[in-house]
Amino acid sequence: MMGMAASGRTPYTGTAIGLHWIVVALIITAWALGLTMVDLPLSPQKLKAYSWHKWTGVTIFLLTLARLAWRAAHQPPALSGSIPAWQIRAAAVSHALLYALLFAIPLSGWLFSSASGVPVVYLGLVQLPDLVGRDKALAGLLKQVHVVLNWTLFVTACIHVTAALKHHLVDRDDVLTRMLPFLSQRRQGEK
């Protein structure tokens, strides 16, 4: 367990912090691959980009399972008492939506691959079973679902980041320092 933050609050555990930031990095990677790969001409580079995109999605799915298991066994650190109840409820809804999207997006991509007749071979080693049969019309629909879910994640993540920065820069509370404890030490140095 990490030490106490300067505010007297306990930050998230190192495991929770690590899982959070690894998933953030993987989301950015998957997003960047997804935006660039579709416009590439058919080539080995394009096929590699699609493979890496799928591997990243499966990894996000698996790490999200690990995050939820960790969260079930470890209470998150308490919020300071000065945060309005509506913000606490909004954060709970936002977190639930983020977790749902971190499952739904890889699943929609897997379904899209299955309907397109293109197998998902995790890390080039483990072929995942097709979830649906090859169906061009269904593949088109699932592609759109995948895109909409990704844009929903993008908007939700932007709101999440904006709220965290608002808490840190405007409210000057410990919400962000619970996930980035080094900020608490920096803030103490400013005083």
N, C-alpha and C positions, 0 to 999 in steps of 0.2 A: 504494500500500500504506500502511496506517495505521502509526503509530509503535509502538514497543514498549510493552507494558503494564508496569505497575510491577513485576510479578512477574518480569519478564525474558522472558516469553512473548510471542509475536507474536499479536495478535488476528486474527480473520478479516479478510479484505479488505473494503474499503468496499462493494464490489459484493455480496459474500456477505451482509454485514450488512443492506444495503438491501433485497435480495431477500427475506431472512428476515422483516424487519419489515413490508414491504409485504404479503407473503402472510399474515402474522398478522392485519393490519388487514382484509384482504379476507375471511379466514375468519370473523372476528367479524362483519363486515358481512353475509356470506352466511347465517351462523347466525341473526342477528337478523331478517333478512328472512324466512328460512324459518320461524322460529317464529311470526312475526306474520301473514304473508300468508295462511296457510291459513284463519284464522278471520275474515278480512275478508269482508264481503258482496260478491257479484259487482258490480264497479264498475270504472271506469277506473283508480282507485287500486290495486285488487287486480291488475289486468292489468299495471300499471306495476311493482308490487312483484315479480311473477313474472318480468317481463322483466329487471329489475335483478338479481334472484337468479340468473337464468341467465347474464347477462353476467358477473357476479362469478365464477360457477363456471368459465366458459370462461377467464376471465382467470387464475384460480388455476391451472388446468390448463396454460396457456401459460407462466406464470411458473415453474411447477414444472419444466417442460421446460428453461427457461433456467437454473434453479438446478442441475439435474443436469448440464447441459452445463458450467456454470461449475465445479462440483465435480469433474468429470472432468478438467478442465484445471488445477485449483488444489488442492493438498493442503491440508486443514484444518490449523490450527495444532496443534502437539503438545500433548498433555495432560501435566500434571505427573506425575512418576514415583510420587507417593504414592497415586494412585487405584488401588484394588484391581482386579484383572483382571476379576472378575465384573461390576463396575460399568461397565467399558469395554465388555464384551460386551453388557450390558443396554442401554447407550446405543446401540450399533450396531443392535441389534434394534429398539429404539424408533424410531430415525431411519429405518430401512428401512420400518417399519410406517407412519410418518408420510408418507413419500414415496409408498408404495403407496396410502394413503388419499387423498392429494392428486390422484392420478390416478383412482382408482376412484370417488370420490364424484361429480366432475363427469361422468364417463362414465355412471354409473348414472342421474344426473339427465337426461342427454341421451337415454339409452335410454328412460327413463320418459316424457319428452316425446314421443319418436317413437311409442311404443306408445299414448300417449294421443291421438295425432293432432294434437298442438300443436307446430308447428315452433319450432326455436331459431333466432332471428335475432340474431346477435351484434351488439351495439351498435345494433340497428335497421337495420343495413346489409348484413350478410352472412348469408344463410340457410344454415345448416348442413344437410347431407343427413340424411334420416331414416336411423337405423341399423337399425330394424326396422319392419315394417308395423304399422298400427293394430290393436291387440288389447287389448280391455278387461281380460281375465284377466291377461295378461302385464303390463299397466300396473299393475294392483293389486300384483302380485308385485314389480315393479321399484320401486314406491313404498316398499314395506316394506324392500327391500334398501337403498334410498337413506337411509331413516331409520336403519336399523341401522348402516350405515357411518358416518353422521354422529355417532351416539352413541359409536361406537367411536373416532372421531377426538376427540370431546370428552374421553373418559376418558384416551386416550393423551396428549393435549395437557396435561391436568391432571397426569398423572404426570411429563411432561417439565418442566413449570414447577416442580412440587414438587421434583424432583431438582435443577434449576438453583438454586433458592432454598436447598436444603439444602447444596449445595456452597458457595454464597456466604456464608450466615449461620452454618452449623454447622462445616463443614470449613474455611471461609475460604481456599479455593483459588481458582485462576484460571479455573474452568470458565465461570462466567457473564460474567466480565470479557472473555473472548474475543469474546463477542457484543455486549457493552455496555462498550466500553473506558473510557468516562467513569467507570464505577464503580471502576476501578482507580485513577484519579486521586483520586477522593473518598476511597478507602480510605487512600491515601498521606497525604492531608491529616489523617486521624484519628490517624495515628501520631505 
